[in-house]
Amino acid sequence: MTKKFAHPYIPNSQPAIKAALLKALDMKSAEDIYKEIPEHLRYRKKMNIPEPIQSEYLLLRHVEGILQKNKNAKNLVCFLGGGTWQHYVPAVCDTIMERDEFLTAYVGEAYSDHGKFQALFETGSMICDLTGMDACNTPVYDWGNAVAIASRMASRTTGRKEILIASNAGPERVSIVKNYVKPDIAVNFINYDKGTGLLDLTDLKAKLSKNTAAVYFETPSYIGVIETQAAKICKLAKAKGALSIVGVDPSSLGVFEAPGAYGADYVVGNYQPLGQHMQFGGGCGGFICTHDDKKFIAEYPSLLFGMYAVDGTEEDGELGFGEVFYERTSYASREKGKDFVGTSAALIGITAGVYMALMGPQGFKELGTGILQRVAYTKDRLAQIPGVSLPIDSVGFSDFLVSFKGKSVAEVNKALLAFGVIGGKDVSGDFPEFGQSALYSVTEVHTKEDLDKLIDALTAIMPTADAV
């Protein structure tokens, strides 16, 4: 007789408990649960999976053995970027994130608050310092979601139904915006100069109209260019009664001017560079910053946290932290709310606050300076390799385009793995005008030895001038 098996990690597989459950359901076996599934959809053969491992230690060894087959950013030198970057994450960020009172920071709400409201208030305050703005929302899913929500906010504020987006913006972010604002808001695109990567102001002027609610552009752009015309773009939009939405990598704001200082109405971006590990494209939380003006504040669909004096004045009273202008949200007004908001990324925002507090102004300046130095060194060395070119001649930050002659990006990246290097992101499909090009990212985690390893590998991989 076959002994009934009780899986150590599934309590209800214990024979007595399983029998009691089936009796309560008036069923003879677990098969009765699946009887509605047609026979032709049932898999009756033995599945190719290992037998149950009852020892926790042996199970751990088994899973770790599988994971060791992965090639990842920890055991190889990684140059992927384009929205999720490899930055150093201080140990204190993980420590604070894993505290019980923060780990369950669902939507930022708290059934028994242990500082979540204050933590999110502090995060919002610090990101506003970086961006030069006054108000910031509870984190949304990611950068793309932040652009999309800001676009609808701008449309409600202006009463207009068109968003102009720079063609050099991130393709995934653009896709999210197009999906989020349809069917009532149109999305049109502004050209950019292929040599400098900068926005085409002539094309912008031609496309701005009385129907334009907002202009969205990025600096650094997705293809790695600092938009040196940012102030002019904001000014042109304002002259036509439109608003400006600026997308930023917040880790760059220690060395570049805050968007609030050159006229941005909204500043959006991703918290991922601020204390988040690369997690299969996850670990993201979007932020939306605006000025402290009711016409902007009233259109936020997400939660806002403010500080107030519970007893006495702000100087001598006890401080409290709570939700601001709550009635505008769908939580309070349901279908009459400004927009519908689901699960937020509050935990990501809290961790970003820990990172920003740890870094401080000087830390962000050193971070940005170090990245710029590494990028300049890498681009200079890459330009000397036959068959390798940098198609855009402009100032960048972390990301930059690299083009290859004689080999596809896929071939180059496959060859780089043999050298222990993860190459850049293939963007030849999204930006075919640059040919076989990849988006490379250099951050503070890359040492000179790492950068030289990339240079030496590409020198060995690329065909000689005669072969080309």
FENDAZI-V873282 format. One record per run of one state. SS is the DSSP state (a for helix, b for strand, c for the rest). FROM is the first residue (numbers start at 1). TO is the last residue. If there is no record, write none. Layout:
SS,FROM,TO
SS,FROM,TO
//
This chain:
c,1,10
a,11,13
c,14,14
a,15,24
c,25,29
a,30,34
c,35,38
a,39,41
c,42,55
a,56,67
c,68,76
b,77,78
c,79,90
a,91,97
c,98,99
a,100,103
c,104,105
a,106,108
c,109,115
a,116,131
c,132,134
b,135,136
c,137,139
b,140,140
c,141,142
a,143,158
c,159,161
b,162,166
c,167,170
a,171,181
c,182,185
b,186,190
c,191,191
b,192,192
c,193,198
b,199,199
c,200,200
a,201,207
c,208,211
b,212,218
c,219,229
a,230,239
c,240,242
b,243,249
a,250,252
c,253,258
a,259,262
c,263,265
b,266,270
a,271,273
c,274,278
b,279,279
c,280,281
b,282,282
c,283,285
b,286,290
c,291,293
a,294,297
c,298,304
b,305,311
c,312,317
b,318,323
c,324,325
a,326,328
c,329,329
a,330,336
c,337,345
a,346,382
c,383,387
b,388,389
c,390,398
b,399,404
c,405,408
a,409,417
c,418,420
b,421,422
c,423,424
b,425,426
c,427,431
a,432,434
c,435,436
b,437,441
c,442,447
a,448,461
c,462,468
//
